[in-house]
Amino acid sequence: MKVISLDNPVKVDWFFQQGYRLDPAPYLSGALEARKRLEAIPNTVRLDSVTAGYSGGIFNGPKFSRLYLNDPEHSVPFLGSTDMLEADFSYLPRLGRDIATALPYLEVEPGMSLISCSGTIGRMAYVRPDMAGFWSSQHVMKVQADPDKIPSGYLYTFLRSRFGIPMIVSSAYGAIIQHIEPPHLFDLPVPRFDAQLEQRIHELVEGAAHLRAAFQAGLNAATRDFFNSVGLPDLIDYRWHDQKPDLGFVVSGVSTLTLRALNFSPRAQLLIRKLSSVEHRTLGQICEKGVLSRGVRFKRIDADEAHGVPLIGQRQAFWSRPEGRLMSRGALPAEVFANDETIVMAARGTLGEREVYCRPIMVTGAWLENAYSEDFLRIESGDEDVPGAYLFALLRSEVAFRIFRSLSTGGKQQDIHEGLRRQVPIPIAQPNDRERIAETVRRAFRDRDRADSLDDEALTLLTQAVEGAEA
């Protein structure tokens, strides 16, 4: 229950300014305080005065029937309010092109600010260069800056700041599922500063966007290089759903290891045979002196920012900037942390096409400071000739995803079969090829860390400017 303190009473004129709302959210979230602070800064303008484009530059879209396809020639990448947070867009659903072209204003453009406007309100993303040609759902608000009036990177930084977010979130309405609509954002006060400062913030955000695009391109290039180097180029653009369905097949030589039909999927077995047809080692052999196991369970003790460590779970591990809970460092066992180039794979979930179950990330750089939940399968190479970055180039592929999905065990919640995962074949390229592929992956993750640093620097400059203007 939220209670308004008598030390900070709500004034009657605030009700008029908030559209006569009687719920406490606008008054206790810090939104009204942020608005008053910003309006006191000289040259503050309304948001709708610095946007341009479809519907004035602040819009989402109507509800519409969706048809999802797999063929890239007849579909476009499609962003939901959570998909837009992804670091790697390789796994996006694809909307039928005919439906997309009938809704051209739902196509995102580089430089737009995207805001989740249904469900969890206020999550944001900046449209980077490689997102051109993506479409978004009606649950994503688009804010398109007028380049003649305001730099888009500066506007995005303000919207995601501790001044912008409370005002956006406080506009939400609804009981179970919250929403915001474009008119709620029209009068958001946007502080204006020296053109040189705004341009500097914009350049930092643009630099981060290009580095995130380079991260994506680097991972894609590493996976292509992997399959070319091991002599399996036909697996580069492998399409699972284009293959014959797993119906009416016969299996011989069944052992007590497993009796589940899914573990003998003909499509998956064909992929395993292809990987085994070239020089290879099993995942169990590679991880013999490393780690190949699920994480440990532990007691969760929350902590503040000064004493806490972000705990990354399966859902948010694949976002550009996860929002993990802060756990007390002293209460965490050493096993929840990961060594450099450890691959953590979502190892508990269901078999839905949009589920993260069996998707991997690699832990390196700044992410070594995070803790990881017990729901991840830790894959740490114990063979110095097969570095984790090289393994990741394969494990992030559609081929590996489908193989690991076929190794599932369990009822509602699936897990990856402990015995079968050790048998997964890992093709071994020539030493020079392995090192080149690994270095491509490492460079991609360095780009990602650098992008985070640039975004943080832009936010710091904006915050300092606002606080300095109030002094």
C-alpha positions as CSV (number, residue, x, y, z in Angstrom):
1,M,0.0,0.0,0.0
2,K,1.3,3.4,-0.9
3,V,0.8,6.3,1.6
4,I,1.4,9.9,0.9
5,S,3.5,11.4,3.7
6,L,2.1,14.5,5.5
7,D,5.6,15.9,5.3
8,N,5.1,16.1,1.5
9,P,1.4,16.6,0.9
10,V,-0.2,16.7,-2.5
11,K,-1.4,20.1,-3.5
12,V,-4.8,20.5,-5.1
13,D,-3.4,22.1,-8.3
14,W,-1.4,18.9,-8.8
15,F,-4.6,17.0,-9.4
16,F,-5.5,19.4,-12.2
17,Q,-2.1,19.0,-13.8
18,Q,-2.4,15.2,-13.6
19,G,-5.8,15.0,-15.2
20,Y,-7.7,14.6,-11.9
21,R,-6.0,11.2,-11.2
22,L,-6.6,9.9,-7.7
23,D,-4.2,6.9,-7.8
24,P,-0.9,7.6,-6.0
25,A,1.5,6.6,-8.8
26,P,2.0,10.1,-10.3
27,Y,2.6,11.7,-6.9
28,L,4.9,9.1,-5.4
29,S,7.0,7.9,-8.3
30,G,9.1,11.1,-8.5
31,A,7.5,12.0,-11.8
32,L,5.9,15.2,-10.5
33,E,9.2,16.2,-8.8
34,A,11.1,15.6,-12.1
35,R,8.6,17.6,-14.1
36,K,8.9,20.6,-11.7
37,R,12.6,20.4,-11.8
38,L,12.8,20.3,-15.5
39,E,10.3,23.1,-16.1
40,A,12.4,25.4,-13.9
41,I,15.3,25.0,-16.3
42,P,15.6,27.7,-19.0
43,N,14.9,26.6,-22.6
44,T,12.9,23.5,-21.6
45,V,10.5,22.6,-24.4
46,R,7.6,20.1,-24.9
47,L,8.5,16.7,-26.4
48,D,6.1,17.1,-29.3
49,S,7.8,20.3,-30.3
50,V,11.1,18.5,-31.2
51,T,9.6,15.4,-32.9
52,A,8.6,14.9,-36.5
53,G,7.3,12.2,-38.8
54,Y,4.2,10.0,-38.8
55,S,1.6,11.3,-36.5
56,G,3.9,14.1,-35.2
57,G,6.7,11.7,-34.4
58,I,5.2,10.1,-31.3
59,F,3.1,7.0,-32.1
60,N,2.6,3.3,-31.7
61,G,0.1,1.5,-33.8
62,P,-3.2,-0.4,-34.0
63,K,-3.9,-4.0,-33.1
64,F,-3.6,-6.3,-36.1
65,S,-3.7,-9.9,-37.0
66,R,-0.2,-11.4,-37.2
67,L,1.1,-14.1,-39.5
68,Y,4.5,-15.4,-38.7
69,L,6.7,-17.0,-41.4
70,N,10.1,-18.5,-41.5
71,D,11.2,-17.7,-45.1
72,P,13.2,-14.4,-45.0
73,E,12.1,-13.6,-48.6
74,H,8.5,-13.4,-47.5
75,S,8.9,-11.9,-44.0
76,V,10.5,-9.1,-42.0
77,P,12.1,-9.2,-38.5
78,F,9.4,-8.2,-35.9
79,L,10.0,-6.5,-32.6
80,G,7.8,-6.9,-29.5
81,S,8.2,-4.7,-26.4
82,T,10.7,-7.3,-25.0
83,D,12.4,-8.3,-28.3
84,M,13.6,-4.7,-28.8
85,L,15.9,-5.2,-25.7
86,E,17.7,-8.1,-27.3
87,A,21.5,-7.9,-27.9
88,D,21.4,-10.5,-30.7
89,F,18.6,-10.2,-33.1
90,S,19.2,-13.6,-34.7
91,Y,16.3,-15.2,-33.0
92,L,13.5,-12.6,-33.7
93,P,10.1,-13.8,-35.0
94,R,9.3,-12.8,-38.5
95,L,6.1,-11.1,-39.6
96,G,4.6,-11.8,-43.0
97,R,5.8,-9.2,-45.5
98,D,2.3,-8.6,-46.9
99,I,1.0,-7.6,-43.5
100,A,4.1,-5.5,-42.8
101,T,3.8,-3.5,-46.0
102,A,0.2,-2.7,-45.2
103,L,1.4,-1.0,-42.0
104,P,4.5,0.9,-43.2
105,Y,4.5,3.3,-40.2
106,L,5.4,0.4,-38.0
107,E,8.8,0.1,-39.6
108,V,11.5,1.4,-37.3
109,E,14.2,3.8,-38.5
110,P,17.7,4.2,-37.2
111,G,17.8,7.0,-34.6
112,M,14.3,6.3,-33.2
113,S,13.7,5.9,-29.5
114,L,11.6,2.8,-28.7
115,I,9.5,2.7,-25.5
116,S,7.5,-0.3,-24.2
117,C,4.0,1.1,-23.9
118,S,2.0,-2.0,-22.7
119,G,2.6,-4.3,-19.8
120,T,5.9,-3.2,-18.3
121,I,6.1,0.5,-19.2
122,G,9.2,2.5,-19.8
123,R,11.7,0.0,-21.1
124,M,13.7,1.6,-23.9
125,A,15.9,0.9,-26.9
126,Y,17.7,3.1,-29.5
127,V,17.3,1.9,-33.1
128,R,20.7,1.1,-34.3
129,P,21.8,1.0,-38.0
130,D,21.3,-2.7,-38.6
131,M,17.7,-2.5,-37.4
132,A,16.6,-0.8,-40.7
133,G,13.8,-3.0,-42.2
134,F,12.5,-4.2,-38.8
135,W,8.9,-3.8,-37.9
136,S,7.5,-3.3,-34.4
137,S,4.2,-4.2,-32.6
138,Q,1.6,-1.9,-31.3
139,H,3.2,-2.4,-27.8
140,V,6.2,-0.3,-28.9
141,M,6.0,3.5,-28.8
142,K,8.2,5.2,-31.3
143,V,9.6,8.7,-30.7
144,Q,11.2,10.2,-33.8
145,A,13.4,13.2,-33.2
146,D,13.3,16.1,-35.7
147,P,16.9,16.3,-36.8
148,D,16.6,20.0,-37.4
149,K,15.6,20.7,-33.8
150,I,17.2,18.1,-31.6
151,P,19.9,15.3,-31.9
152,S,18.2,11.9,-31.7
153,G,20.8,10.4,-29.4
154,Y,20.4,13.3,-26.9
155,L,16.7,12.9,-26.9
156,Y,17.0,9.1,-26.3
157,T,19.4,9.7,-23.4
158,F,17.0,12.1,-21.8
159,L,14.1,9.8,-22.1
160,R,16.0,6.9,-20.5
161,S,17.4,9.1,-17.7
162,R,16.2,9.2,-14.1
163,F,14.3,12.4,-15.1
164,G,12.5,11.0,-18.2
165,I,11.6,7.5,-17.1
166,P,9.5,8.5,-14.0
167,M,7.4,10.9,-16.1
168,I,6.8,8.2,-18.7
169,V,5.9,5.5,-16.2
170,S,3.6,7.7,-14.2
171,S,1.4,8.2,-17.3
172,A,0.4,4.5,-17.3
173,Y,-3.2,3.6,-16.9
174,G,-5.0,0.3,-16.5
175,A,-5.4,-2.3,-13.7
176,I,-3.9,-5.6,-14.7
177,I,-2.1,-4.6,-17.9
178,Q,-0.8,-1.1,-17.9
179,H,-0.7,1.1,-21.0
180,I,0.5,4.5,-22.2
181,E,-0.6,6.3,-25.3
182,P,1.1,9.0,-27.5
183,P,-0.9,11.9,-26.0
184,H,0.5,11.1,-22.6
185,L,4.0,12.0,-23.8
186,F,3.3,15.1,-25.8
187,D,3.9,17.6,-23.0
188,L,7.0,15.9,-21.5
189,P,9.4,18.7,-20.6
190,V,12.7,18.2,-22.5
191,P,15.6,20.4,-21.2
192,R,17.8,22.0,-23.8
193,F,21.5,22.8,-23.3
194,D,24.4,24.0,-25.3
195,A,24.4,22.6,-28.8
196,Q,27.9,21.3,-28.4
197,L,26.9,19.3,-25.3
198,E,23.8,17.9,-27.0
199,Q,25.9,16.9,-30.0
200,R,28.5,15.2,-27.8
201,I,25.8,13.1,-26.1
202,H,24.3,12.3,-29.5
203,E,27.7,11.1,-30.9
204,L,28.2,8.9,-27.9
205,V,24.8,7.2,-28.4
206,E,25.4,6.9,-32.1
207,G,28.8,5.4,-31.4
208,A,27.2,2.9,-29.1
209,A,24.6,2.0,-31.7
210,H,27.2,1.3,-34.3
211,L,29.2,-0.8,-31.9
212,R,26.1,-2.9,-31.1
213,A,25.6,-3.4,-34.8
214,A,29.3,-4.5,-35.1
215,F,28.7,-6.9,-32.2
216,Q,25.8,-8.5,-34.2
217,A,27.8,-8.6,-37.4
218,G,30.8,-10.1,-35.6
219,L,28.9,-13.0,-34.1
220,N,27.2,-13.7,-37.5
221,A,30.6,-13.6,-39.2
222,A,32.1,-16.0,-36.7
223,T,29.4,-18.6,-37.1
224,R,29.7,-18.4,-40.9
225,D,33.4,-18.7,-40.6
226,F,33.0,-21.7,-38.3
227,F,30.9,-23.8,-40.7
228,N,33.1,-22.8,-43.7
229,S,36.3,-23.7,-41.8
230,V,35.1,-27.2,-40.8
231,G,33.8,-28.0,-44.3
232,L,30.0,-27.7,-43.5
233,P,28.9,-24.6,-45.4
234,D,25.5,-26.1,-46.0
235,L,24.7,-25.5,-42.3
236,I,25.2,-21.8,-42.4
237,D,21.6,-20.9,-43.3
238,Y,20.1,-24.0,-42.0
239,R,16.2,-23.9,-41.7
240,W,14.8,-26.4,-39.3
241,H,11.2,-26.0,-40.4
242,D,12.0,-26.6,-44.1
243,Q,13.0,-30.2,-43.3
244,K,10.6,-33.1,-43.2
245,P,8.7,-33.3,-39.9
246,D,9.6,-36.0,-37.3
247,L,6.7,-38.3,-38.1
248,G,6.6,-42.1,-38.2
249,F,10.2,-42.9,-37.7
250,V,11.8,-46.1,-36.4
251,V,14.7,-46.3,-34.0
252,S,17.0,-49.2,-33.4
253,G,19.7,-49.8,-30.8
254,V,17.8,-48.1,-28.0
255,S,19.6,-48.2,-24.6
256,T,18.5,-47.4,-21.1
257,L,20.1,-43.9,-21.5
258,T,16.8,-42.6,-22.8
259,L,13.5,-43.8,-24.2
260,R,12.1,-40.4,-25.1
261,A,11.2,-40.1,-28.8
262,L,12.3,-36.4,-28.9
263,N,15.8,-37.5,-28.2
264,F,15.8,-39.5,-31.4
265,S,14.4,-36.8,-33.7
266,P,15.5,-37.6,-37.3
267,R,16.1,-34.0,-38.1
268,A,18.4,-33.6,-35.0
269,Q,20.1,-36.9,-35.6
270,L,20.9,-35.8,-39.2
271,L,22.5,-32.7,-37.8
272,I,24.5,-34.7,-35.3
273,R,25.7,-37.0,-38.1
274,K,26.8,-34.0,-40.2
275,L,28.8,-32.6,-37.3
276,S,30.3,-36.0,-36.7
277,S,31.3,-36.5,-40.4
278,V,34.3,-34.1,-40.0
279,E,37.1,-34.1,-37.5
280,H,35.5,-33.5,-34.1
281,R,35.6,-34.1,-30.3
282,T,32.6,-34.5,-28.1
283,L,31.5,-31.7,-25.8
284,G,32.2,-34.0,-22.8
285,Q,35.8,-34.5,-23.9
286,I,36.4,-30.8,-24.4
287,C,34.9,-30.0,-21.0
288,E,36.6,-33.0,-19.2
289,K,38.9,-30.6,-17.3
290,G,36.5,-27.8,-17.4
291,V,32.8,-27.5,-16.5
292,L,29.7,-29.0,-18.0
293,S,27.0,-28.8,-15.4
294,R,24.0,-26.9,-14.1
295,G,24.6,-24.1,-11.6
296,V,24.2,-24.5,-7.8
297,R,21.2,-23.5,-5.8
298,F,21.7,-20.8,-3.2
299,K,19.9,-18.6,-0.8
300,R,19.0,-15.2,-2.2
301,I,19.7,-12.2,0.0
302,D,18.9,-8.8,-1.6
303,A,21.3,-6.0,-1.2
304,D,21.7,-2.3,-2.2
305,E,23.7,-1.1,-5.1
306,A,26.9,-0.5,-3.0
307,H,27.0,-4.1,-1.7
308,G,25.1,-6.0,-4.3
309,V,25.9,-8.1,-7.4
310,P,23.5,-8.3,-10.3
311,L,22.0,-11.8,-10.5
312,I,21.2,-12.6,-14.1
313,G,18.4,-15.0,-14.9
314,Q,17.4,-16.8,-18.1
315,R,14.9,-14.2,-19.3
316,Q,17.1,-11.1,-19.1
317,A,20.4,-12.7,-20.0
318,F,19.9,-12.0,-23.6
319,W,19.1,-8.3,-23.3
320,S,21.7,-5.6,-24.1
321,R,21.4,-4.3,-20.5
322,P,19.9,-6.9,-18.1
323,E,18.0,-5.7,-15.0
324,G,19.1,-8.4,-12.6
325,R,18.3,-8.4,-8.9
326,L,21.1,-7.2,-6.6
327,M,22.3,-10.0,-4.4
328,S,24.5,-9.7,-1.3
329,R,28.0,-10.6,-2.5
330,G,29.0,-12.1,0.8
331,A,26.1,-14.6,0.7
332,L,26.9,-15.8,-2.8
333,P,28.8,-19.1,-3.4
334,A,31.7,-18.9,-5.8
335,E,29.9,-21.2,-8.3
336,V,27.4,-18.5,-9.3
337,F,30.2,-16.6,-11.0
338,A,31.7,-17.6,-14.3
339,N,35.3,-17.7,-15.6
340,D,36.3,-15.9,-18.7
341,E,34.7,-17.3,-21.9
342,T,32.4,-19.6,-20.0
343,I,29.2,-20.3,-22.0
344,V,26.0,-20.2,-20.0
345,M,23.0,-21.8,-21.8
346,A,19.4,-21.4,-20.7
347,A,18.8,-25.0,-19.4
348,R,15.3,-25.0,-18.0
349,G,12.1,-24.1,-19.8
350,T,9.6,-25.2,-22.4
351,L,9.9,-26.0,-26.1
352,G,8.0,-23.0,-27.4
353,E,9.7,-21.4,-30.4
354,R,9.9,-18.1,-28.6
355,E,11.4,-19.5,-25.4
356,V,15.0,-18.9,-24.6
357,Y,15.5,-22.5,-23.5
358,C,18.8,-23.8,-25.1
359,R,20.0,-20.4,-26.2
360,P,23.6,-19.5,-25.0
361,I,25.5,-16.4,-24.0
362,M,29.3,-16.1,-23.4
363,V,30.5,-14.5,-20.2
364,T,33.4,-12.2,-20.7
365,G,34.5,-8.6,-20.1
366,A,32.2,-6.6,-17.9
367,W,29.8,-9.5,-17.5
368,L,32.3,-11.4,-15.4
369,E,31.1,-9.2,-12.5
370,N,27.6,-10.7,-12.7
371,A,26.2,-13.7,-10.9
372,Y,24.2,-16.3,-12.9
373,S,21.3,-18.4,-11.7
374,E,21.2,-22.2,-11.3
375,D,19.0,-22.4,-14.4
376,F,22.0,-22.1,-16.7
377,L,24.1,-24.9,-18.0
378,R,27.8,-23.9,-17.5
379,I,30.0,-24.9,-20.5
380,E,33.6,-24.2,-19.8
381,S,36.3,-25.7,-22.0
382,G,39.1,-27.6,-20.3
383,D,41.1,-27.8,-23.5
384,E,43.3,-24.8,-24.3
385,D,43.2,-25.7,-28.0
386,V,39.4,-25.3,-28.0
387,P,38.7,-21.9,-26.4
388,G,35.2,-20.9,-25.2
389,A,34.9,-18.2,-27.9
390,Y,35.4,-20.8,-30.6
391,L,32.7,-23.0,-29.0
392,F,30.3,-20.1,-28.8
393,A,30.5,-19.6,-32.6
394,L,28.9,-23.0,-33.0
395,L,26.6,-23.1,-29.9
396,R,24.8,-19.8,-30.9
397,S,23.9,-21.3,-34.3
398,E,20.5,-22.7,-35.3
399,V,22.1,-26.1,-35.7
400,A,23.3,-26.3,-32.1
401,F,20.0,-24.8,-30.8
402,R,18.0,-27.6,-32.5
403,I,20.4,-30.3,-31.4
404,F,20.3,-29.2,-27.7
405,R,16.5,-28.9,-27.9
406,S,16.4,-32.5,-29.0
407,L,18.3,-33.6,-25.8
408,S,15.4,-32.5,-23.6
409,T,14.3,-34.4,-20.6
410,G,11.5,-33.7,-18.1
411,G,7.8,-33.0,-18.0
412,K,6.4,-29.5,-18.2
413,Q,9.8,-27.9,-17.4
414,Q,12.5,-29.3,-19.7
415,D,16.1,-29.8,-18.9
416,I,19.1,-30.9,-21.0
417,H,19.9,-34.6,-20.6
418,E,23.1,-34.9,-18.6
419,G,24.4,-37.9,-20.6
420,L,23.3,-36.9,-24.1
421,R,24.8,-33.4,-23.8
422,R,28.3,-34.9,-23.3
423,Q,27.9,-36.7,-26.6
424,V,27.3,-33.6,-28.8
425,P,30.0,-33.5,-31.5
426,I,32.1,-30.3,-31.8
427,P,33.8,-30.0,-35.2
428,I,37.5,-29.0,-34.8
429,A,38.9,-26.6,-37.4
430,Q,42.6,-26.1,-38.1
431,P,44.5,-24.2,-35.4
432,N,44.7,-21.0,-37.3
433,D,41.0,-21.1,-38.2
434,R,40.1,-21.8,-34.5
435,E,42.1,-18.8,-33.3
436,R,40.7,-16.5,-36.0
437,I,37.1,-17.5,-35.2
438,A,37.7,-17.1,-31.5
439,E,39.2,-13.7,-32.0
440,T,36.2,-12.5,-34.1
441,V,33.9,-13.5,-31.2
442,R,36.1,-11.8,-28.6
443,R,36.2,-8.6,-30.7
444,A,32.4,-8.6,-30.9
445,F,32.1,-8.8,-27.1
446,R,34.6,-6.0,-26.7
447,D,32.5,-3.9,-29.0
448,R,29.5,-4.7,-26.8
449,D,31.3,-3.6,-23.6
450,R,32.4,-0.4,-25.3
451,A,28.9,0.3,-26.4
452,D,27.7,0.0,-22.8
453,S,30.4,2.4,-21.7
454,L,29.5,5.0,-24.3
455,D,25.8,4.8,-23.3
456,D,26.7,5.3,-19.6
457,E,29.0,8.2,-20.4
458,A,26.2,9.9,-22.4
459,L,23.8,9.4,-19.4
460,T,26.4,10.9,-17.0
461,L,26.8,14.0,-19.1
462,L,23.0,14.5,-19.3
463,T,22.6,14.0,-15.6
464,Q,25.4,16.4,-14.8
465,A,23.9,19.0,-17.1
466,V,20.5,18.9,-15.5
467,E,21.9,19.0,-12.0
468,G,24.2,21.8,-12.9
469,A,21.4,23.9,-14.4
470,E,19.5,23.6,-11.1
471,A,22.3,24.8,-9.0
